[in-house]
Amino acid sequence: MNIIDVIPKSSWSWDFSVSQDTEQIANILVSRYPEKGLLKTYETELEAYREDVEGDRFVLKTSKYVIGFAEKPSSLRRLFDVHFSDKHYTLKPASLFSKKFILMEGSNQIGLVIPRGFFSRGAKVELPENLPLSLKVFVIWLVLLNWRRGPKGG
């Protein structure tokens, strides 16, 4: 299990530095348009965005190809069905009012995104080493998007 730190770039910013073992592995730059982001890893630059204003599909793409997506089965719940490569994951809050999210593969919990503190936008993330970095950063972005939306998160 990898431990990843997600730290806001400044007090008022929704841009984040993503580090593992004190080494920066990515940046998440959230657009002023709240449901769009630029995810920069040492491997590649990715774009994440809501497919349309009223849609419940979020896309992860390189400059040329869609490499993953997440769908919200209900706009009233903070749950995502995440598809990446040929795999399917579920990203959901640990409980109804929790800011903590868990990542499931089938019925197995494989990861966590935990807020650093009650008022903090930073996070501690635990994800398996074998997950691709672009998927890890996409999962983190989806959780940050929920936190930015506030308590409703839907």
C-alpha positions as YAML, in Angstrom:
chain: A
units: angstrom
residues:
- id: 1
  name: MET
  ca: [0.00, 0.00, 0.00]
- id: 2
  name: ASN
  ca: [1.40, 3.39, -1.01]
- id: 3
  name: ILE
  ca: [0.93, 6.37, 1.31]
- id: 4
  name: ILE
  ca: [0.40, 9.54, -0.71]
- id: 5
  name: ASP
  ca: [0.23, 13.09, 0.68]
- id: 6
  name: VAL
  ca: [-2.02, 15.67, -0.97]
- id: 7
  name: ILE
  ca: [-1.18, 19.22, 0.11]
- id: 8
  name: PRO
  ca: [-2.87, 22.46, -1.09]
- id: 9
  name: LYS
  ca: [-0.44, 24.78, -2.88]
- id: 10
  name: SER
  ca: [-1.67, 27.74, -0.80]
- id: 11
  name: SER
  ca: [-4.26, 28.63, 1.81]
- id: 12
  name: TRP
  ca: [-6.97, 29.62, -0.67]
- id: 13
  name: SER
  ca: [-6.03, 27.45, -3.62]
- id: 14
  name: TRP
  ca: [-7.70, 24.29, -4.89]
- id: 15
  name: ASP
  ca: [-4.44, 23.33, -6.61]
- id: 16
  name: PHE
  ca: [-2.53, 20.51, -4.93]
- id: 17
  name: SER
  ca: [0.89, 18.94, -4.76]
- id: 18
  name: VAL
  ca: [0.85, 15.14, -4.62]
- id: 19
  name: SER
  ca: [3.82, 13.43, -2.96]
- id: 20
  name: GLN
  ca: [4.94, 9.95, -2.03]
- id: 21
  name: ASP
  ca: [7.91, 9.32, 0.26]
- id: 22
  name: THR
  ca: [8.67, 13.08, 0.20]
- id: 23
  name: GLU
  ca: [9.02, 12.99, -3.61]
- id: 24
  name: GLN
  ca: [6.52, 14.99, -5.65]
- id: 25
  name: ILE
  ca: [4.77, 12.66, -8.11]
- id: 26
  name: ALA
  ca: [1.98, 14.90, -9.44]
- id: 27
  name: ASN
  ca: [0.20, 18.24, -9.42]
- id: 28
  name: ILE
  ca: [-3.56, 18.65, -9.50]
- id: 29
  name: LEU
  ca: [-4.55, 22.01, -10.93]
- id: 30
  name: VAL
  ca: [-8.25, 22.67, -10.51]
- id: 31
  name: SER
  ca: [-9.81, 25.11, -12.95]
- id: 32
  name: ARG
  ca: [-11.94, 28.02, -11.78]
- id: 33
  name: TYR
  ca: [-14.68, 26.16, -13.58]
- id: 34
  name: PRO
  ca: [-15.05, 23.78, -10.65]
- id: 35
  name: GLU
  ca: [-15.43, 20.48, -12.44]
- id: 36
  name: LYS
  ca: [-12.35, 20.53, -14.59]
- id: 37
  name: GLY
  ca: [-8.74, 19.87, -13.76]
- id: 38
  name: LEU
  ca: [-5.27, 19.42, -15.17]
- id: 39
  name: LEU
  ca: [-3.46, 16.44, -13.65]
- id: 40
  name: LYS
  ca: [0.28, 16.55, -14.20]
- id: 41
  name: THR
  ca: [2.34, 13.49, -13.31]
- id: 42
  name: TYR
  ca: [5.97, 12.76, -14.05]
- id: 43
  name: GLU
  ca: [4.62, 10.35, -16.68]
- id: 44
  name: THR
  ca: [2.11, 12.52, -18.54]
- id: 45
  name: GLU
  ca: [-0.31, 15.45, -18.51]
- id: 46
  name: LEU
  ca: [-3.98, 14.53, -18.18]
- id: 47
  name: GLU
  ca: [-7.24, 16.41, -18.35]
- id: 48
  name: ALA
  ca: [-10.16, 15.53, -16.07]
- id: 49
  name: TYR
  ca: [-13.56, 17.09, -16.55]
- id: 50
  name: ARG
  ca: [-17.31, 16.65, -16.28]
- id: 51
  name: GLU
  ca: [-18.52, 15.60, -19.71]
- id: 52
  name: ASP
  ca: [-21.41, 18.08, -19.80]
- id: 53
  name: VAL
  ca: [-22.96, 20.52, -17.37]
- id: 54
  name: GLU
  ca: [-25.88, 18.33, -16.40]
- id: 55
  name: GLY
  ca: [-24.18, 14.97, -16.90]
- id: 56
  name: ASP
  ca: [-22.95, 12.54, -14.32]
- id: 57
  name: ARG
  ca: [-19.92, 11.32, -16.26]
- id: 58
  name: PHE
  ca: [-16.37, 12.48, -15.55]
- id: 59
  name: VAL
  ca: [-13.65, 11.83, -18.12]
- id: 60
  name: LEU
  ca: [-9.90, 11.30, -17.80]
- id: 61
  name: LYS
  ca: [-7.96, 11.80, -21.01]
- id: 62
  name: THR
  ca: [-4.55, 12.35, -22.46]
- id: 63
  name: SER
  ca: [-4.14, 14.89, -25.23]
- id: 64
  name: LYS
  ca: [-5.53, 12.30, -27.67]
- id: 65
  name: TYR
  ca: [-7.38, 9.51, -25.88]
- id: 66
  name: VAL
  ca: [-9.90, 8.91, -23.12]
- id: 67
  name: ILE
  ca: [-8.15, 6.51, -20.72]
- id: 68
  name: GLY
  ca: [-10.79, 6.34, -18.00]
- id: 69
  name: PHE
  ca: [-14.07, 7.70, -16.76]
- id: 70
  name: ALA
  ca: [-16.28, 7.78, -13.70]
- id: 71
  name: GLU
  ca: [-20.05, 7.80, -13.57]
- id: 72
  name: LYS
  ca: [-22.38, 8.80, -10.75]
- id: 73
  name: PRO
  ca: [-25.29, 6.35, -10.66]
- id: 74
  name: SER
  ca: [-27.31, 8.98, -8.77]
- id: 75
  name: SER
  ca: [-26.82, 12.72, -8.67]
- id: 76
  name: LEU
  ca: [-28.00, 12.63, -5.05]
- id: 77
  name: ARG
  ca: [-25.19, 10.34, -3.84]
- id: 78
  name: ARG
  ca: [-21.45, 10.85, -3.61]
- id: 79
  name: LEU
  ca: [-20.69, 7.50, -5.23]
- id: 80
  name: PHE
  ca: [-18.66, 6.97, -8.42]
- id: 81
  name: ASP
  ca: [-18.33, 3.93, -10.66]
- id: 82
  name: VAL
  ca: [-14.77, 4.30, -11.94]
- id: 83
  name: HIS
  ca: [-13.64, 2.60, -15.15]
- id: 84
  name: PHE
  ca: [-9.96, 2.48, -16.06]
- id: 85
  name: SER
  ca: [-8.44, 0.15, -18.61]
- id: 86
  name: ASP
  ca: [-10.47, -3.04, -18.32]
- id: 87
  name: LYS
  ca: [-11.08, -2.65, -14.57]
- id: 88
  name: HIS
  ca: [-14.04, -1.35, -12.60]
- id: 89
  name: TYR
  ca: [-13.84, 0.31, -9.17]
- id: 90
  name: THR
  ca: [-16.30, 1.97, -6.82]
- id: 91
  name: LEU
  ca: [-15.36, 5.18, -5.01]
- id: 92
  name: LYS
  ca: [-17.69, 6.05, -2.15]
- id: 93
  name: PRO
  ca: [-17.78, 7.84, 1.18]
- id: 94
  name: ALA
  ca: [-17.05, 5.69, 4.23]
- id: 95
  name: SER
  ca: [-20.38, 6.78, 5.73]
- id: 96
  name: LEU
  ca: [-23.23, 9.17, 4.98]
- id: 97
  name: PHE
  ca: [-21.62, 12.37, 6.33]
- id: 98
  name: SER
  ca: [-17.96, 11.33, 6.15]
- id: 99
  name: LYS
  ca: [-15.31, 13.17, 4.14]
- id: 100
  name: LYS
  ca: [-13.32, 9.93, 4.11]
- id: 101
  name: PHE
  ca: [-13.65, 7.97, 0.85]
- id: 102
  name: ILE
  ca: [-12.93, 4.32, 0.17]
- id: 103
  name: LEU
  ca: [-11.99, 2.70, -3.12]
- id: 104
  name: MET
  ca: [-13.44, -0.73, -3.77]
- id: 105
  name: GLU
  ca: [-12.62, -3.36, -6.35]
- id: 106
  name: GLY
  ca: [-15.58, -5.69, -6.31]
- id: 107
  name: SER
  ca: [-16.36, -6.29, -2.64]
- id: 108
  name: ASN
  ca: [-12.77, -5.63, -1.49]
- id: 109
  name: GLN
  ca: [-11.67, -2.30, -0.07]
- id: 110
  name: ILE
  ca: [-8.37, -1.48, -1.74]
- id: 111
  name: GLY
  ca: [-7.82, 2.17, -0.82]
- id: 112
  name: LEU
  ca: [-8.66, 5.22, 1.29]
- id: 113
  name: VAL
  ca: [-8.65, 8.99, 0.90]
- id: 114
  name: ILE
  ca: [-8.68, 10.59, 4.35]
- id: 115
  name: PRO
  ca: [-8.83, 14.34, 5.07]
- id: 116
  name: ARG
  ca: [-5.83, 15.66, 7.03]
- id: 117
  name: GLY
  ca: [-8.15, 17.42, 9.47]
- id: 118
  name: PHE
  ca: [-11.67, 18.68, 9.88]
- id: 119
  name: PHE
  ca: [-10.98, 22.04, 8.21]
- id: 120
  name: SER
  ca: [-8.09, 20.88, 6.03]
- id: 121
  name: ARG
  ca: [-8.28, 20.41, 2.27]
- id: 122
  name: GLY
  ca: [-5.20, 18.22, 2.37]
- id: 123
  name: ALA
  ca: [-5.42, 14.44, 2.37]
- id: 124
  name: LYS
  ca: [-3.63, 11.25, 3.25]
- id: 125
  name: VAL
  ca: [-4.21, 8.64, 0.56]
- id: 126
  name: GLU
  ca: [-3.60, 4.90, 0.76]
- id: 127
  name: LEU
  ca: [-3.72, 3.09, -2.58]
- id: 128
  name: PRO
  ca: [-2.16, -0.14, -3.85]
- id: 129
  name: GLU
  ca: [1.25, 0.11, -5.49]
- id: 130
  name: ASN
  ca: [0.04, -1.70, -8.60]
- id: 131
  name: LEU
  ca: [-2.57, 0.95, -9.52]
- id: 132
  name: PRO
  ca: [-1.40, 3.19, -12.38]
- id: 133
  name: LEU
  ca: [-0.41, 6.69, -11.25]
- id: 134
  name: SER
  ca: [-2.94, 8.28, -13.61]
- id: 135
  name: LEU
  ca: [-5.75, 6.30, -11.94]
- id: 136
  name: LYS
  ca: [-4.51, 7.27, -8.47]
- id: 137
  name: VAL
  ca: [-4.49, 10.96, -9.37]
- id: 138
  name: PHE
  ca: [-7.96, 10.69, -11.00]
- id: 139
  name: VAL
  ca: [-9.38, 9.11, -7.83]
- id: 140
  name: ILE
  ca: [-7.83, 11.89, -5.73]
- id: 141
  name: TRP
  ca: [-9.29, 14.54, -8.08]
- id: 142
  name: LEU
  ca: [-12.78, 13.00, -7.78]
- id: 143
  name: VAL
  ca: [-12.58, 13.16, -3.98]
- id: 144
  name: LEU
  ca: [-11.28, 16.75, -4.04]
- id: 145
  name: LEU
  ca: [-14.16, 17.63, -6.36]
- id: 146
  name: ASN
  ca: [-16.60, 16.24, -3.79]
- id: 147
  name: TRP
  ca: [-14.94, 18.16, -0.96]
- id: 148
  name: ARG
  ca: [-15.06, 21.37, -2.99]
- id: 149
  name: ARG
  ca: [-18.78, 20.90, -3.61]
- id: 150
  name: GLY
  ca: [-19.35, 20.86, 0.14]
- id: 151
  name: PRO
  ca: [-21.64, 18.76, 2.33]
- id: 152
  name: LYS
  ca: [-24.11, 17.94, -0.45]
- id: 153
  name: GLY
  ca: [-21.35, 16.64, -2.72]
- id: 154
  name: GLY
  ca: [-23.94, 15.39, -5.20]
...
